[in-house]
Amino acid sequence: MRADVAVAVIGAGQAGLACGYHLRRAGLDHLILDRHSSPGGAWQSTWPSLRLFSSSAHSSLPGWPMPSHPDAFPPVDHALSYLAAYERRYALPVERPVTVQDVHSGDECLDVVTDRGLLRARHVINATGTWSAPFVPQVEGARSFGGRQIHSAHYRGPEDFAGQRVAVVGGGNSGVQITADLVDHAAQVSLVSARRLRFLPDDVDGRHLFAQATARLTQPDEAEAAFVGNVVALPRVREARAKGALRLRAMFDRMTPTGAVIGRDHLDLDAVIWCTGFRPALRHLRSLGLRTSRGIPEVEGHRSVRDPRVSFIGYGDWTGPASATLIGVGRTAKALVGDLAGELRPRGASGS
Ligand code: FAD
């Protein structure tokens, strides 16, 4: 691996690739580092039956639309093939497998410490996603539970839960999709959430999530009033809802060795699947001390306030509206790279 670069992008998921696309157009020297040995970012780790919540046309990165798919909601394999082809199409300079272990502040550069040696960079774009940092809330008694507990990040399919009594915790898209997946396999599935389910109308797909996220940024008051929901009613989800399998139960008051207590009821359980979200995967930046008490770095635009040589993309709305979606990340990448270009482009060079 090279020893010096203008921009080191950490992560070659969709966010890293969208940055690569714009860095290439801007003529900025860059390298994209990824710890996976194959392309596709987090999509490689999802459960095989996962469906995108938008059509191909609305799941595209900058420059090249995702090829169409006969199903309205393409399977995860389709997203994987697209990301691999996207990387090849633009000959993006991805180095893998490379794990970034630490980033230190040097005098003029940032020292990116990897398991393949040291890389000195004038700017670091973090695009490490959230998948490697699953979040599970603290629930009284959780350690005493004798059954199985997994996070949705480790869910591989309903066969593992055949004949079992399962609680799926979380009323977002993952919780609802996994509950629907389990209906015909588990002996009993309970969908549990502290918040009520907010289905999008059946004829509205994930495109609307992008529109909502944009509106939250540009017209916060109107967006709040116009919010219709965040759970996409995919065909399999509708089927499960029609069977009554998505009737929501209130969140556990506490867990016991054999299940969970909700109000006056005891729910007997063999397994709990936590669909309770993720946190930004930023452990590799600990030496820079960028996180605030909120757990995320303070940013202005996309840059860290504490060290403006460090940018963030893809983790959630705090890095740009819908920046954690395929369709949304392109806009953030364009703005982020546009902001860097004037500062980092070699004198006399111009972007295309
Ligand atoms: P990732 O895809 O996670 O990529 C990050 C990359 O960084 C990984 O390849 C990882 O190996 C690498 N990395 C991490 N740490 C290091 C390190 N220290 N050193 C080197 N490399 C590192 N979005 C949609 O648009 N449509 C959908 O239908 C949709 N469905 C979703 C369903 C689920 C269940 C989930 C969880 C998310 C869904 N999303 C969807 C959201 C979104 O598309 C993903 O979360 C997306 O993977 C985020 O992309 P990313 O590039 O930011 O991160």
Residues whose N, C-alpha, C, O or C-beta is under 5 A from the ligand:
A	BS01	FAD	I10 G11 A12 G13 Q14 A15 G16 L33 D34 R35 H36 G40 G41 A42 W43 R51 L52 F53 S54 V98 T99 V100 A127 T128 G129 T130 W131 S174 A281 H284 I313 G314 Y315 A324 T325 L326 I327
